[in-house]
Amino acid sequence: MIKLNEEYSINSGQGTIVFTEENKGTVNAAYEIQGNKGKGEINGTLENNILSGTFHVDSAAGLIDFTFTENGFDAKWKQGIEPGPMKGKWTGSLKSQSESNQSINEKTSLSPEQLKWFEEDTWEFDNLPKEWLDSKEFMLAVVTNSGSSLEFASDKLKDDKEIVLQAIDNNPYAIEYASDKLKNDKEIVLAAVTNDASALEYASDKLKNDKEIVLAAVTNHASALEYASDKLKDDGEIMLAAVKKDGSALKYASDKLNGDPEIVLTAMSQASHAVHHVRSEAILKELAENSSVGGAKINFKVRYLVNAVQRLFEKKLSDENDEIVKICNDWFDFNQIIYQNQTMDGDALLSLAQVQFNKYIPFATDDVSDNKEYTRGLLIEAIELNDESLADILCHGLSPQEYVDYSDLAEKACELLWNKSVKSYADALMTIAIYDDDDERELIAGISEEFAKKIIKEARELDSGEEEDKEEFENFVSEAGLE
C-alpha cells in the first residue's frame, strides 16, 4: 500500500522518492537518481494501489507505472509519452522499514529465533514452523508490519478478530484472507472499506447488500460501487453518494439510474467527463441539442459526448443488427445534431471523423464517396486548428490500413507535430514512427520516405536528447532503411 509523505529508496540506494497526494486519487512525486542532474517529478492517478502517470526530468519525459507492496514498490517506465513497451525498471523500499523491525524487538517477547527472522527481513514463510503460524503473538507482530501476510496464518488465527483487525489496519486487502465468518462480520468489513473502499470486493454477499456498508465504501471511493449488490446499484441514495464523490461512478449505474436526470446532472457537475458514461439516448440528445441535463446547462468536452453516442449506437447494432441501415442512418443524423449545435474543437472534430471510419458507417449514406469527403472535411478542419496534441493523435490515428483513404493528411499532421515539439531524438521518432502489433517500430502510413529523411536529418543536426533515445532512434533508422 502506498505510503504518502514517506521516503522510499530506489534501486537499493541509487535514489530516493517521496509521494504526495494532490487531490483524491491524484498523486505527485519528487525523486532524484544518482548521476541525474536536478530532480525529477511524477504526476499520476492512483487506483487499486497502482499509480500510472508520467515522469519529467530535465527536458525528458516518459510513462511510468508503480505497483505498491506493504513496504515498497515495483515500477516500470519508458522514455516518451506515446504508448509502447516499458522496459525500464525500478524497485523501491521504505526507508523506515529497519526502524519498524527494531520496534518489534522492543515491543514483543518473541523468541530469539523469531526475532532473527524479522531482522533478516526476508519475509519468507514457506519453511516456518507451523507452531509459529499458529502463534498469536508472532502473527500479530507479522500482520502489524505486513497485513497481507495474514495469508500464511493458521485457519484458527484467520478467524481471530484481533489478528484480522490488525492486519486490515496495515492493509485493508488483508480481508481477502480472513475466514468466511469474519468476512461476514460488520465491524471487520467496515474497518476494511473505511480504510480502502475496494476491499468491499472481499466482503460476504450479505454485506455487499448492506446499505450502511456500501454507503461507507462509496463515500470513501466511488469505484467500490462495482462490488455492491445489483440491488444497491439500483438504489438512488447509494448512486447519488457515489457520483457526488466521483462522476465516473455513473458507469456502474443501472439503466434506470443512468437515465435519471438528477443523477446524471450530479455526476457531470462533479466531473464533466462523466458524459462519457451516459447510456440514455434521451439525455444524450438533450446534451447534443442544448448542452443541458434536465434543463440545467452544463459544460463538457464534446468528444466525450461523441464517444458516448458511438457506444450507444454500437450496442444497438449489436442488439438489432437486422436493422443495420436504419441504425447507421440514425447514428449519422445524431452526429449531425452534435456538429450543428456544439462548438467543435480539434479533439471533437477528430472523434467525429473517427466515428465515420467505423466499418458500419458506409451503410449510413447512399454514396460512400460522399461519406469519405465529409470525413475528409472534418479532418482538414481539425488540422487547421493547429493544435499539437491533436496532430499527435491524428498522425498516429491515421496509420491503420482502414484509414488509407485519408492517409495523405498524416504528413501534414506529422509536420505540425514536429514543428511544435522540443525537437529531440525522441520527438523525431514519435513524429515519424509508431509501434505495430508486435511492439516493433514502423513508419507511419501516409508519410513519404522523403519527409521521414527530412525529420531524421534535422534531428541529427540538432544532436539533442538522451543517449538511449538516440540509440533507439538510430536503430529504427537503420532497420527502416532510411539511411
ABEGO torsion letter per residue (X at the ends): XBBBGBBBBBGGGABBBBBBBABBGBBBBBBBBBGBBEBBBBBBBBBGGBBBBBBBBEABBBBBBBBBBAABBBBBBBBEABBEBBABBBBBBBAAAAAAAAAAAAABABBAAAAAAAAAGAGBAAABBAAAAABAAAAAAAAAABAAAAAABBAAAAABAAAAAAAAAABAAAAAABBAAAAABAAAAAAAAAABAAAAAABBAAAAABAAAAAAAAAABAAAAAABBAAAAABAAAAAAAAAABAAAAAABBAAAAABAAAAAAAAAABAAAAAABABAAAAAAAAAAGBBGGBBBBBBAAAAAAAAAAAAAAAAAABAAAAAAAAAAAAAAAAAAAAABBBBAAAAAAAAAAAABAAAAAABABAAAAAAAAAAAAAAAAAAGBAAAAAAAAAAAABAAAAAAAAAAAAAAAAAAAABAGBAAAAAAAABBBBAAGBBBBBBGBBAAAAAAAAAAAAAAGBEBAAAAAAAAAAAAAAGAX
